Amino acid sequence: MSRTTLDLKGLICPLPVLRANKALRALEFGDEIEVLATDQAAPSDFVAFCAAAGHELVSSVEDDGVYVFVVRKVGGAASPGAPGR
């Protein structure tokens, strides 16, 4: 299992989720991305994205205006054609 960090601070909705989705597509199942974002909509966006795509939102924390999300690419949970597959 590997972990990639994406620094997406300063980007606004929907760019953090779109960039995370693109990065996840290049990863193997079980790999994780750590996303750094400052958009206040990001927490709810990542919850919705992971639910729709079938990925696991491992953690979501906020530290001094920076949101840190860890998303694990999950295989077989998302429907065919869903983002991240």
HUGIRA-V976487 format. One record per residue. N is the residue number from 0. RES is the residue in three letters. SS is DSSP state (H for helix, E for strand, L for the rest). PSI is psi in degrees with one decimal (* if undefined). OMEGA is omega in radians with two decimals (999 if undefined). Layout:
[[N,RES,SS,PSI,OMEGA] [N,RES,SS,PSI,OMEGA]]
This chain:
[[0,MET,L,134.2,3.10] [1,SER,L,163.0,3.09] [2,ARG,E,131.0,3.10] [3,THR,E,140.2,3.09] [4,THR,E,131.6,3.07] [5,LEU,E,120.2,3.08] [6,ASP,E,100.5,-3.08] [7,LEU,L,23.1,3.12] [8,LYS,L,139.8,3.13] [9,GLY,L,-16.2,3.10] [10,LEU,L,146.4,-3.14] [11,ILE,L,163.4,-3.14] [12,CYS,L,133.0,0.15] [13,PRO,L,11.2,-3.00] [14,LEU,H,-42.3,3.13] [15,PRO,H,-44.3,3.14] [16,VAL,H,-41.1,3.13] [17,LEU,H,-42.7,3.12] [18,ARG,H,-37.9,3.09] [19,ALA,H,-43.0,3.12] [20,ASN,H,-44.1,3.12] [21,LYS,H,-43.0,3.13] [22,ALA,H,-40.3,3.14] [23,LEU,H,-34.3,-3.13] [24,ARG,H,-29.2,-3.11] [25,ALA,L,-6.9,-3.07] [26,LEU,L,163.3,3.05] [27,GLU,L,157.4,3.07] [28,PHE,L,135.1,-3.12] [29,GLY,L,-19.6,3.08] [30,ASP,L,158.9,-3.10] [31,GLU,E,152.5,2.94] [32,ILE,E,143.4,3.01] [33,GLU,E,122.9,-3.08] [34,VAL,E,128.7,3.04] [35,LEU,E,123.7,-3.09] [36,ALA,E,154.9,3.11] [37,THR,L,-6.4,3.14] [38,ASP,L,126.5,-3.10] [39,GLN,L,-19.5,3.10] [40,ALA,L,-11.9,-3.04] [41,ALA,H,-43.0,-3.13] [42,PRO,H,-48.2,3.14] [43,SER,H,-33.6,3.11] [44,ASP,H,-43.3,-3.11] [45,PHE,H,-33.6,3.05] [46,VAL,H,-48.1,-3.13] [47,ALA,H,-41.8,3.13] [48,PHE,H,-48.7,-3.11] [49,CYS,H,-39.2,3.11] [50,ALA,H,-42.2,-3.11] [51,ALA,H,-37.5,-3.06] [52,ALA,H,-15.2,3.13] [53,GLY,L,13.2,3.09] [54,HIS,L,163.5,-3.12] [55,GLU,E,124.0,3.02] [56,LEU,E,98.8,-3.04] [57,VAL,E,-42.9,3.11] [58,SER,E,155.4,3.11] [59,SER,E,111.6,-3.14] [60,VAL,E,158.2,3.10] [61,GLU,E,132.9,3.12] [62,ASP,E,106.0,3.08] [63,ASP,L,45.8,3.08] [64,GLY,L,-0.8,3.09] [65,VAL,E,123.3,3.10] [66,TYR,E,135.3,3.13] [67,VAL,E,117.7,3.14] [68,PHE,E,139.5,2.97] [69,VAL,E,122.1,-3.10] [70,VAL,E,129.5,3.11] [71,ARG,E,130.3,3.09] [72,LYS,L,122.2,-3.10] [73,VAL,L,136.9,3.14] [74,GLY,L,140.9,3.02] [75,GLY,L,-7.9,-3.11] [76,ALA,L,-31.6,-3.08] [77,ALA,L,154.3,3.10] [78,SER,L,155.6,3.14] [79,PRO,L,134.9,3.13] [80,GLY,L,-5.2,3.12] [81,ALA,L,152.4,3.12] [82,PRO,L,140.5,3.09] [83,GLY,L,-4.9,3.13] [84,ARG,L,*,999]]
